[in-house]
C-alpha cells in the first residue's frame, strides 16, 4: 500500500468538519469515572471537544492503513482499520499516542494499555505481544514519535536543574496517563501538521512540548531514570545496542556480558529483568524482525534475508520465523504488503524494529 505524505488538500477544514460530524467516528461509550466520558450530545466537556477535534484531524492526516509519513522525519501517523490479535512486535524507542481505538501490550506478566487515555513510552527496544481494537467504522488512529534521545536529554537536564528530580525505578516500557495538558499539546501538534508551513516551522517545538509533558507526568521519573542509562539498566542497554549493531555476527552471552561489564550470571539476571527474555532469545527475535523487514522493504527472498541476519540454515530460519509470526516467510510478507504500509526505517535509528 502506498505511503501518504501528510500534505492536506485545500479543503481540509471542510473535510475535518465532516469527519467530526459523521456518526462513523463515535466517541467511546461513557465509562464511570472517566474524565473524557460525555453525558450526552449536549454535554460541553472541554476534553471531549479536544478528543473529537484530535480524531477528526488524524482521520484526514492518516488516510492510509499503516504508517503515514509527516513533514517531520521522526513522526509518523498510524491507522489500523482491523482488529489484530497476538502480534509479536519489537518497537523502536519511541512514544505512541493513541487518539482513537485501543492497543494492549503484553510484556512479561504485565498488560500495558495505550488508548485515548494512556500513551505508551518505550525507552529501549523490547519484544512483546500486542493486540489492537479497531474496525473500518472506528479505526485505530495514533501518533508515533521516534524517540529523540538528544531532545529528551536536554529536557531532562533542565527539569533536573529546576528541581524536578524524583527517584524512580527505570522501565524499558511504560503506560502513562494522558493528562488534559498532554491531550491539548497533541491537538496543537496535529493542527500544525495540517498546515505545511506550520508543520515545518512549529512542529519541532510542539514535539518538544509533548516530550516535556510526558517527562514531567505521572510516569516521568521512571522514563527519566531509564533514559539516564545508569546502574544495571544502563549496562543492559549497552548490551542491547551491541546486539542491534552486530546481530548478523556470532554473538554469545560471554561477549555481551563483557560489553555490559557484568559477570555472566549477573548479566542473565539483569538482562531478563529489563527485557523479560534471555540474551539469546532476544538476539533471535531481533534477527527475525529484521529479516521480515528486509523481505518487505527490500524484496529479499527468505533465503537471502536469513543469511543477511546471521542464519546458516534457511530451513531453521523458516521454522523459527513461523514459530514467532505464525506464518511462513512468504505468507507473512504477502500479508504485510496487502494490509499495512511499512515506511523506510528512521534515519537516526540505532535499533532494529518491527516496522
Secondary structure, 3 states (H helix, E strand, C coil): CCCCECCCCCCHHHHHHHHHHCHHHCCCCCCCCCCCCCCCCCCCCHHHHHHHHHHHHHHHHCCCCEEEECCCCCEEEEEECCCEEEEEEECCCEEEEEEECEEEEEECCEEEEEECCEEEEECCCCEEEEEEECCCCCCEEEEEEECCHHHHHHHHHHHHHCCCCCCCCCCCEEEEECCHHHHHHHHHHHHHHCCHHHHHHCHHHHHHHHHHHHHCCCCHHHHHHHHCCCHHHHHHHHHHHHHHHHCCCCCCHHHHHHHHCCCHHHHHHHHHHHHCCCHHHHHHHHHHHHHHHHHHHHCCCHHHHHHHCCCCCHHHHHHHHHHHHCCCHHHHHHHHHHHCECCCCCCCCCCCCCC
